[in-house]
Each structure stands twice: as C-alpha cells, then as structure tokens.
C-alpha cells in the first residue's frame, strides 16, 4: 500500500493536485473491499464516474481539510 501511495504522490508532485486524478488512479489500481481515506479541501469538483465506481467496491472516507487563510481571501 505504501508503494501505491508513493506512486500517486510522485505523479502529482510535479503539478497542482486534482482529486479526480487521484480517484482515477485508485480506480485503476485499487483492489476491492478496501477502506480509502481521501483528504482534500474539495475545491475541485468531483467527477462522479470514478467516485461511483470506487464506492461500489470500497468504503470511502472523505476528510475535509480546511484552511482559515482560504476563507479570508474573500
């Protein structure tokens, strides 16, 4: 599992993060009956295609990361 996580981080370290990229990678590589934790600020819109496919075979737990700085930008 650590190897897969490292691959995802390495792939996305060159660009801005995108939750849909992570969901796509997990969909292609993750085995069934897993518990998947996703930590994000959820500022990107989530593509239903991979989310629905992953959620039928796995338990997905979303953790919302909140930053006061972002809230004060308005």
C-alpha positions as CSV (number, residue, x, y, z in Angstrom):
1,X,0.0,0.0,0.0
2,X,2.8,2.4,0.8
3,X,4.3,1.8,-2.7
4,X,1.0,2.8,-4.3
5,X,0.7,5.9,-2.2
6,X,4.2,6.9,-3.1
7,X,3.4,6.5,-6.8
8,X,0.4,8.7,-6.5
9,X,2.4,11.4,-4.6
10,X,5.3,11.3,-7.1
11,X,3.0,11.6,-10.1
12,X,1.2,14.6,-8.7
13,X,4.2,16.4,-7.1
14,X,5.0,17.9,-10.5
15,X,1.7,19.7,-10.8
16,X,-1.2,21.0,-8.8
17,X,-3.3,18.4,-7.1
18,X,-6.6,17.2,-8.6
19,X,-8.9,14.9,-6.7
20,X,-10.2,13.4,-10.0
21,X,-6.6,12.3,-10.9
22,X,-6.4,10.5,-7.6
23,X,-9.8,8.8,-8.0
24,X,-8.8,7.7,-11.5
25,X,-5.5,6.1,-10.3
26,X,-7.3,4.5,-7.3
27,X,-10.0,3.1,-9.6
28,X,-7.4,1.6,-11.9
29,X,-5.1,0.1,-9.2
30,X,-7.0,-0.4,-6.0
31,X,-8.3,-3.8,-5.1
32,X,-11.9,-4.4,-3.9
33,X,-13.0,-4.3,-0.3
34,X,-10.6,-1.6,0.8
35,X,-11.0,1.4,3.1
36,X,-9.9,4.5,1.2
37,X,-9.2,7.8,3.0
38,X,-9.2,10.9,0.9
39,X,-8.0,14.2,2.5
40,X,-8.7,17.3,0.5
41,X,-10.0,20.8,0.6
42,X,-12.6,19.7,-2.1
43,X,-12.3,22.9,-4.0
44,X,-12.3,20.9,-7.2
45,X,-15.5,19.4,-8.5
46,X,-15.5,15.6,-8.1
47,X,-16.1,13.5,-11.2
48,X,-18.9,11.0,-10.5
49,X,-17.6,8.4,-12.9
50,X,-14.7,7.2,-10.7
51,X,-16.3,8.1,-7.4
52,X,-19.3,5.9,-8.0
53,X,-17.2,3.0,-9.4
54,X,-14.9,3.1,-6.4
55,X,-17.7,3.5,-3.8
56,X,-19.5,0.3,-5.1
57,X,-16.4,-1.8,-4.3
58,X,-14.8,0.0,-1.4
59,X,-15.5,2.1,1.7
60,X,-14.5,5.7,1.0
61,X,-14.0,8.1,3.9
62,X,-13.6,11.8,3.0
63,X,-11.7,14.1,5.3
64,X,-12.2,17.8,4.6
65,X,-9.1,19.9,5.2
66,X,-10.0,23.5,6.0
67,X,-7.6,26.4,5.9
68,X,-8.6,29.7,7.6
69,X,-6.4,31.6,5.1
70,X,-8.5,30.5,2.2
71,X,-11.7,31.6,4.0
72,X,-10.2,35.1,4.5
73,X,-9.4,35.6,0.8
74,X,-12.9,36.9,0.0
